Amino acid sequence: MIQYAENKHRPELRRLWECCFPADSAQFLDYYFEHIFRPDETLLYLHDHKPAASLQMMPYQLKVGDSSCNACYFYGIMTRPELRRNGYMGRLLTAAFDEMRKRAIDVSFLIPQESWLFEIYEKFGYRRAFPVFPFKKLPFHRVFADVTVAEQTATAIAVYTEFHESAAQALFPLYTRFLTQKTHVVLKNFRQFSDLLRVFFMEGGTLFTECKNDFAFCLRDENGIRIKESYFSAPTERDRYLSFIADYFSTDELLMSDSGMSANFTFYGMIKALDPQFAIPENIYMSMMLD
């Protein structure tokens, strides 16, 4: 039986999530099930009165050229391991498409968690989309070569390693402007942006920003400092920020994914329009997402 989730299903869905996505932290799951999970967006396939499969249909706006449409991000797509290959997820996806039609939602998109899943979702009409480019070492001009990090703070670049509501509110208009300048892009409302920031900080991220002008989202991993997403109002600001970030992390290894650096790319996600006549490009920009 397929139905929308109820609050009573939260504990069982959390256990299912822990089984299907064991890499996710308890801190993330606490936040997700308290603040992001919504029963009225979540479809369940019940087996013996318990969730056997589930997905959440998160509403988004998709900008395509000069127009926009209602879209759903299918997130947390999971099936109990012992009940896989019974067609439950296929039925759940079909039911989700029906619910989208009722809600006047034109498009759904998702991020497969394994490479082999791309072929599975293609059977349901999904196409590969959202190109991502490899991270490469970023060349930049060091403008702070002889200045200490303490002195650089006078440049007014704020550093955040945890969520601040006031900073999120101040940064959101710039972030929205950054997204809407893209030709094809997944847009975010303030709640979605705030959720993204909170999860970004849970993962150890650092945000550098002056809120009204520039920003850079950075994560440290085994390869160096990755600039996951950034906006610089001018080349001089770019060098100023990158110099500050390099000195902050005491490194010269800054990595950035940039379509201008490489002709090589892979598709990060998949997309499907309910109306096959609705032409959706594959080169849609997907900013940082829950994935």
JODA-V592239 format. One record per residue. N is the residue number from 1. RES is the residue in one letter. PSI is psi in radians with two decimals (NA if undefined). OMEGA is omega in whole degrees, -180 to 180 (* if undefined). D_FIRST is the distance of its C-alpha to the first C-alpha in Angstrom with 2 decimals. Layout:
BEGIN
{{N/RES/PSI/OMEGA/D_FIRST} {N/RES/PSI/OMEGA/D_FIRST}}
END
This chain:
BEGIN
{{1/M/2.43/179/0.00} {2/I/2.34/178/3.80} {3/Q/2.94/172/6.64} {4/Y/2.65/180/10.24} {5/A/2.80/173/11.74} {6/E/2.86/-179/14.08} {7/N/-0.52/-179/17.43} {8/K/-0.31/-178/16.53} {9/H/-0.17/-175/14.47} {10/R/-0.88/-178/17.70} {11/P/-0.73/-180/19.20} {12/E/-0.66/179/16.32} {13/L/-0.61/177/16.01} {14/R/-0.74/179/19.78} {15/R/-0.69/178/19.90} {16/L/-0.73/179/17.51} {17/W/-0.79/-180/19.81} {18/E/-0.57/179/22.86} {19/C/-0.73/-174/21.73} {20/C/-0.53/-177/20.95} {21/F/1.20/-173/23.82} {22/P/-0.28/-179/26.50} {23/A/-0.30/-179/29.27} {24/D/2.39/-175/28.13} {25/S/2.78/175/30.33} {26/A/-0.62/179/29.57} {27/Q/-0.76/178/31.41} {28/F/-0.79/-178/29.12} {29/L/-0.66/176/25.95} {30/D/-0.82/-178/27.59} {31/Y/-0.77/-178/28.31} {32/Y/-0.90/-175/25.01} {33/F/-0.28/177/22.87} {34/E/-0.62/-169/25.59} {35/H/-0.48/-174/26.49} {36/I/-0.74/179/24.34} {37/F/2.30/177/20.72} {38/R/2.08/-178/19.33} {39/P/-0.64/-177/16.03} {40/D/0.00/173/16.28} {41/E/-0.06/-169/16.64} {42/T/2.12/177/13.91} {43/L/2.44/179/10.42} {44/L/2.56/165/8.08} {45/Y/2.04/-177/5.63} {46/L/2.36/175/5.22} {47/H/2.12/-174/7.12} {48/D/0.70/176/9.27} {49/H/0.25/178/8.44} {50/K/2.62/180/9.91} {51/P/2.10/175/9.60} {52/A/-0.50/179/9.87} {53/A/2.70/-175/10.56} {54/S/2.66/168/11.79} {55/L/2.57/177/14.29} {56/Q/2.34/-180/16.53} {57/M/1.58/-177/17.98} {58/M/2.17/-179/21.53} {59/P/2.35/176/23.71} {60/Y/2.92/169/27.07} {61/Q/2.38/177/29.94} {62/L/2.12/177/31.13} {63/K/2.15/178/34.83} {64/V/1.85/-176/35.89} {65/G/-2.20/-179/39.62} {66/D/0.05/-179/40.71} {67/S/2.99/178/37.37} {68/S/2.82/180/34.06} {69/C/2.84/176/30.45} {70/N/2.39/-179/27.19} {71/A/2.81/175/25.20} {72/C/2.34/171/22.22} {73/Y/1.99/177/22.60} {74/F/2.00/-172/19.44} {75/Y/2.66/179/20.13} {76/G/0.73/-179/18.87} {77/I/2.01/-173/16.83} {78/M/2.62/177/15.91} {79/T/2.45/177/14.12} {80/R/2.26/-174/15.09} {81/P/-0.70/-177/18.12} {82/E/-0.18/-179/17.55} {83/L/0.17/178/14.15} {84/R/2.81/-179/15.63} {85/R/0.42/174/16.44} {86/N/0.05/179/13.23} {87/G/0.15/-177/12.41} {88/Y/-0.77/-178/9.56} {89/M/-0.63/177/11.91} {90/G/-0.76/178/12.96} {91/R/-0.63/180/9.73} {92/L/-0.72/177/9.58} {93/L/-0.76/179/13.25} {94/T/-0.72/178/13.01} {95/A/-0.65/179/10.76} {96/A/-0.68/177/13.35} {97/F/-0.69/178/16.13} {98/D/-0.73/179/15.03} {99/E/-0.63/177/15.07} {100/M/-0.75/179/18.43} {101/R/-0.70/179/19.83} {102/K/-0.57/-177/19.10} {103/R/0.16/180/20.89} {104/A/0.75/177/23.71} {105/I/2.19/-170/23.21} {106/D/-0.56/-166/25.06} {107/V/2.51/169/24.64} {108/S/2.62/176/22.47} {109/F/2.79/-177/24.07} {110/L/2.92/178/23.36} {111/I/1.82/179/25.46} {112/P/2.39/-179/24.64} {113/Q/-0.26/178/25.42} {114/E/2.60/-176/26.91} {115/S/-0.60/-178/29.12} {116/W/-0.30/-179/27.27} {117/L/-0.35/178/24.13} {118/F/-0.78/-179/26.17} {119/E/-0.58/178/26.07} {120/I/-0.85/-177/22.32} {121/Y/-0.45/176/21.75} {122/E/-0.50/179/24.53} {123/K/-0.33/179/22.41} {124/F/0.25/175/20.18} {125/G/0.13/179/23.36} {126/Y/2.56/174/24.44} {127/R/2.61/178/28.17} {128/R/2.42/-177/30.08} {129/A/-3.11/178/31.67} {130/F/1.25/-179/33.18} {131/P/2.47/173/36.27} {132/V/2.58/-175/37.63} {133/F/2.67/-177/41.13} {134/P/2.58/175/42.61} {135/F/2.34/178/44.21} {136/K/2.76/178/47.98} {137/K/2.35/-173/50.91} {138/L/2.07/175/51.86} {139/P/2.44/177/55.55} {140/F/2.82/-180/56.95} {141/H/2.09/-179/60.28} {142/R/1.99/180/60.89} {143/V/-0.10/-179/62.35} {144/F/0.55/-172/62.37} {145/A/-0.55/-175/64.12} {146/D/0.38/-177/66.62} {147/V/2.40/-179/64.68} {148/T/2.82/179/62.83} {149/V/-0.68/180/59.25} {150/A/-0.71/179/60.59} {151/E/-0.54/-178/62.77} {152/Q/-0.42/-180/60.01} {153/T/-0.36/178/58.05} {154/A/-0.22/178/60.69} {155/T/-0.09/175/59.16} {156/A/0.21/173/56.42} {157/I/2.07/180/53.49} {158/A/2.52/-180/51.05} {159/V/2.20/-180/49.05} {160/Y/2.29/174/45.71} {161/T/0.08/174/43.88} {162/E/2.85/-174/41.62} {163/F/2.36/172/39.90} {164/H/2.12/-178/42.13} {165/E/-0.74/-178/40.78} {166/S/-0.68/178/44.13} {167/A/-0.69/179/44.33} {168/A/-0.77/180/40.82} {169/Q/-0.67/-179/41.81} {170/A/-0.61/-176/45.12} {171/L/-0.48/-172/43.66} {172/F/-0.77/179/40.74} {173/P/-0.70/178/42.97} {174/L/-0.75/180/44.59} {175/Y/-0.70/178/41.31} {176/T/-0.73/178/40.01} {177/R/-0.69/177/43.28} {178/F/-0.76/-179/42.97} {179/L/-0.79/-174/39.56} {180/T/-0.26/174/40.53} {181/Q/-0.28/177/43.56} {182/K/2.57/-180/41.30} {183/T/-0.82/179/40.90} {184/H/2.19/-172/37.19} {185/V/2.62/169/35.29} {186/V/2.11/-179/32.16} {187/L/2.82/179/33.32} {188/K/2.52/169/32.52} {189/N/3.10/-174/32.84} {190/F/-0.65/179/34.60} {191/R/-0.77/179/31.57} {192/Q/-0.68/178/30.33} {193/F/-0.74/179/33.91} {194/S/-0.73/177/34.30} {195/D/-0.75/178/31.17} {196/L/-0.81/-179/32.57} {197/L/-0.79/-179/35.93} {198/R/-0.78/-180/34.66} {199/V/-0.66/177/32.75} {200/F/-0.76/179/35.80} {201/F/-0.60/176/38.04} {202/M/-0.59/-178/35.77} {203/E/0.11/178/36.24} {204/G/0.31/-178/40.00} {205/G/2.76/176/40.68} {206/T/2.29/179/43.87} {207/L/2.24/175/44.32} {208/F/2.20/-176/47.77} {209/T/2.73/165/48.37} {210/E/0.24/172/50.73} {211/C/-0.91/-175/47.77} {212/K/-0.19/-172/49.53} {213/N/-0.84/-171/50.82} {214/D/2.80/174/49.30} {215/F/2.76/174/46.63} {216/A/2.18/176/45.61} {217/F/2.12/-174/42.54} {218/C/2.49/175/43.61} {219/L/2.38/175/42.07} {220/R/2.32/172/44.11} {221/D/-2.94/-174/43.02} {222/E/-0.29/-179/44.91} {223/N/-0.18/-179/46.27} {224/G/-2.64/-180/47.69} {225/I/2.02/179/46.80} {226/R/2.23/172/44.19} {227/I/1.77/-172/44.36} {228/K/-0.65/-179/40.73} {229/E/2.50/-176/41.43} {230/S/2.75/173/44.66} {231/Y/2.18/179/46.63} {232/F/2.26/-174/50.42} {233/S/-0.30/-180/52.44} {234/A/2.75/178/55.42} {235/P/-0.63/179/56.62} {236/T/-0.63/177/58.80} {237/E/-0.66/177/55.85} {238/R/-0.86/-179/53.92} {239/D/-0.65/179/56.80} {240/R/-0.78/180/57.21} {241/Y/-0.83/-177/53.57} {242/L/-0.63/175/53.45} {243/S/-0.76/179/56.73} {244/F/-0.78/-179/55.45} {245/I/-0.75/179/52.21} {246/A/-0.76/179/54.21} {247/D/-0.64/179/56.60} {248/Y/-0.75/-178/53.89} {249/F/0.04/-180/52.28} {250/S/0.96/-178/55.70} {251/T/2.76/170/54.78} {252/D/0.02/-176/55.68} {253/E/1.51/173/52.39} {254/L/2.27/-176/50.22} {255/L/2.41/180/47.46} {256/M/2.50/173/45.82} {257/S/2.14/-175/43.50} {258/D/2.18/-179/45.24} {259/S/-0.35/179/44.91} {260/G/-0.20/-177/48.67} {261/M/-0.40/-171/49.28} {262/S/2.53/174/47.57} {263/A/-0.11/-179/46.50} {264/N/2.43/176/43.87} {265/F/2.83/171/40.30} {266/T/2.79/178/36.76} {267/F/2.27/-176/33.57} {268/Y/-0.56/-175/31.65} {269/G/-2.88/-179/28.43} {270/M/2.74/-176/26.77} {271/I/2.63/-180/26.21} {272/K/2.25/172/24.60} {273/A/2.35/179/25.57} {274/L/-0.62/175/23.26} {275/D/1.96/-177/26.51} {276/P/-0.27/178/28.22} {277/Q/-0.18/180/31.54} {278/F/1.85/-176/31.21} {279/A/2.08/179/33.44} {280/I/2.21/179/32.57} {281/P/2.77/178/35.13} {282/E/-0.37/-175/34.34} {283/N/0.97/178/36.97} {284/I/2.37/178/35.06} {285/Y/2.14/175/36.19} {286/M/1.91/178/33.50} {287/S/-3.08/-179/35.11} {288/M/2.34/-176/34.02} {289/M/2.85/163/30.28} {290/L/2.19/-180/27.82} {291/D/NA/*/27.05}}
END
